[in-house]
Amino acid sequence: MYHRGEIAVQTRAGVREHAERAQAVIREAIPEVAAAFLAEQPMIVLGGAEGPGEPGGADGPGGAGRIWATLLAGEPGFIRAPNPLTVTVDATPSAHDPLAHALGRPAKVGMIAVSPATRRRMRVNGLAHPTRRGLRIDVHQVISNCPKYIQRRDFRLLPPEERLPASVRGGPALTPGQQLAISTADTFFIATATPDGDADASHRGGNPGFVQVLSPTHLRWPDYAGNAMFLTLGNLALNPAAGLLFPDWRNGSLLHLTGVARTGWAAGEAARVPGAERLVDFLVGEVREIAHAVPLGWTRPDYSRHNPPVAPAGD
């Protein structure tokens, strides 16, 4: 069932009937085809709250803790669904990871598995428990998503001799290099949560330049046509805390941002951005960049035919 934030956004967007039909793709258990898909993946993105009072962190809106997104990687098979109500992940975040502390105890998480090679994706939300090998997630929600805006890429796991040690740097704002990486990105992931902490992770894609860097602490991106469920914007309607993740597809580095996001509904503003139905503004609260965080490398992208064109900077 949709919560009141999702219903409010669906109603404002004029897609309530479409959203009700789309609700059929939301399940409470993992079907066999989805379990097989998970077992083929070399990565999974997780989102959740760092938790109130965590070391080095401030509480987010409502005191629920700031939201972050992260990425775990491994040999295909490191993600499994041993039964329809459970997912296991044989990987743990590094000590530098902003969700490392939160995932060391039971925590509500949103997950999205994306296969750039096949342009498929699915989301799994639930309660994560730490295990000796990584995580066990008690599944609450399984959501199939369409292939729109996914750039096709093939992956390779870096052999040990090519892996460089991870290093971390952070701050309250984006450096010039980080701004350039975001302004030329074709993919990012966004984590959100309800005021009760029920988390979700989602994918955003477009042609390079679809994310605008308006200042070292202000990003904006277009909200393109999707599945009409508005799970992300519905969460933001109730709780503006959000976490963004920009992966470096060449070397496995991860750029994590946490802050607040708000949806702009002014039709005139959106009309100036090709393909945009709305615009989303994100204000940065903290930046954490982890170089060589995961042992994955990817090929150059084949951009999705669904990507709208990007207006030249300054237009």
Secondary structure as UniProt FT lines:
FT   HELIX           4..13
FT   HELIX           16..22
FT   HELIX           23..25
FT   STRAND          26..27
FT   HELIX           32..39
FT   STRAND          43..49
FT   TURN            52..53
FT   TURN            55..56
FT   HELIX           61..63
FT   STRAND          67..73
FT   TURN            76..77
FT   STRAND          79..83
FT   TURN            84..85
FT   STRAND          86..89
FT   TURN            95..96
FT   TURN            98..101
FT   HELIX           102..104
FT   STRAND          107..115
FT   TURN            116..119
FT   STRAND          120..130
FT   STRAND          135..145
FT   TURN            148..149
FT   STRAND          155..157
FT   HELIX           160..162
FT   STRAND          167..171
FT   HELIX           176..183
FT   STRAND          187..193
FT   TURN            195..196
FT   STRAND          199..205
FT   TURN            208..209
FT   STRAND          212..215
FT   TURN            216..217
FT   STRAND          218..223
FT   HELIX           231..238
FT   STRAND          241..247
FT   TURN            249..251
FT   STRAND          254..264
FT   HELIX           267..271
FT   TURN            274..275
FT   STRAND          278..291
FT   STRAND          296..298
FT   TURN            305..306
FT   TURN            313..314
//
